[in-house]
Amino acid sequence: MVGGEEDLGLAPNLLEQLSEAARRRLSLARKREGKARLKGVTEEDFDEGPERDAFLVIKSYRNELFNTKLAPWGAMQYFFAAGDDGGLTFDLACRVLNARKDVVRLRIQYEFFLRWWVSPVEFPFVATEVPEDIDSECAYVAGLLGRDLAYAAWCQPGITADALTQAVGSSQEVVRKALERLDDKMLLCCQGDNNWYLTGRNPFLLRKRLAEKQGVSLNTLGGSIYWSRLF
């Protein structure tokens, strides 16, 4: 649980910003959600104050991000933009909630994979770096090219192999082999024939490959593999 202002290390003006942002985002979210409220964890699971405010802000941006009727760039920038202007950022909200920001960002990327959402362009802002652990794994599997491919997919979920090749400035054959290695480890994963995502972990593909190995359909495979337990 989050302690007092002194424990959080937040200046009073940032606490004020957090509270005001939560009020604005909650008001906006209620108008957009109507009766279609998401089940699961709600603001009532948090004590009033900074922790609940941080949750409300993140939840509102999450809802905006996955509302297909809205342009996602504002919410995308909230979660993935690099830099810290000292204001109410996603990093700050995660610090208040004692949440792992890199894991949350990777979970969003995995959700893009599941929904087969394809970004039409590279993020129109400077994005954060790939989470350090995943970046290191990609480098171990496919060298510096693996790191470059990971960042390109991180900045444009659903990017094609041709676009990846152009982004990293390498040959198609070299990129193809690197993608095969990264896909084998389920770091970069392909949805459909040619849309690539940096999921970091992929329980869906893990279950699919397990089903294929056992010669059964995915629907009849017993048990569950939860994304969060892979970290």
C-alpha angles and dihedrals in degrees: 000000000000116000130209129310092276092052091051093051091224124144115237091247091056091050088052091050090049093052093046092047090051091052092050095045093046091051091049093045093052091055092050100041100046107166095342097091121165116244125224127050114020136180088266088071089067132066116251113267134049096344095054092041092053091049092050093051094049092044092051093050090046091054091048091049094056098039102106092200091068133066103253101208097098093053092039090055091049091057102034111025116115124229134051121239092188093256134106102313134167088251090057093048090051090050090054091050094041087236126152103246094197091054092049091051092048090049089055090052090050089051089054087054093050092048092042089230110173120202108222092211141013113280107285091229138051105281130214118261121269109270108276097240093051092043090054092048092051090050091050092050100040109008124232089332088061090056092049092048091049093053093047091053090044090057095045115029111208094024115166125242091247091053090047090052091052093045095054096037096230135123122279093241094051091047091047092055092046091050090051090055093046092046091050089058090043093237096119110025132193122226114198113341102317118005115109129201133182100228098156089206127025119194092174093060091039090058092042092054091045090053091049091049091052092043095239134117120264090242093058096045109113127225131029137256113208120207095222092055091061090071 
